[in-house]
Amino acid sequence: MNYPNYIKKEKTFRTNYANRGMVLENDLNITNQYYQEKDIAIINKKATPIQVVKVSFNLKKQPTIKEAYFKKPSTTDYNGLYRGKYIDFEAKETKIKKYFPLHNINKQQLKHIKSIIKHQGICFIIVRFTSHNKTYLLKGSSLLEYINTTKKKTIPLSFFEEEGYLIKETYLPRIDYLKIVDQIYFGGQNEEKN
């Protein structure tokens, strides 16, 4: 009831774009926390370095950043250690059903992926196709090979289905990507914990 005139107001719905891509990131953060708590791996989200330009203070003298910019182009989202190897990866989500747009990965990130592979680190991307509710791990070397052998600006879903690895979602760990890493980089063997 809308007192005093009893006029029923229509509800308006607004699309909120503020947290696009945050579902996969949240799932990965929960997974990485699980890995760390179970002493399986140490993998963390990298902080994006920013330069603060303008700050204001509220009545309680608490600062609020009003203006900032990125200090340098970002590399990948996550890095850490697993089974004595450096691990590094980028995570992306797309609502597009049939392909993943390559512009979602910048040149600096591709250069970084290439460098990690050159130095024998484990490097890959994790892409979630939200419309299919499917998440794939694609080796960094497969990504680079695709980019170097095609002029396309997208990677078709079929490429992920053929060359990538479907990550099955579970309760804990939520996105068990290390199971795939074991399969690819360690010959399918997982070391038993004491």
Secondary structure, DSSP 8 states (H G I E B T S, - for coil): --TTTT-----------TTTTHHHHHHHHHHHHHHHHTTS-EEEE----EEEEEEEE-TT--EEEEEEEESS----SEEEEETTEEEEEEEEEE--SSEEEGGGS-HHHHHHHHHHHHTT-EEEEEEEETTTTEEEEEEHHHHHHHHHH---SEEEHHHHHHHSEEE-B-SSSSB-HHHHHHHHHSTT------
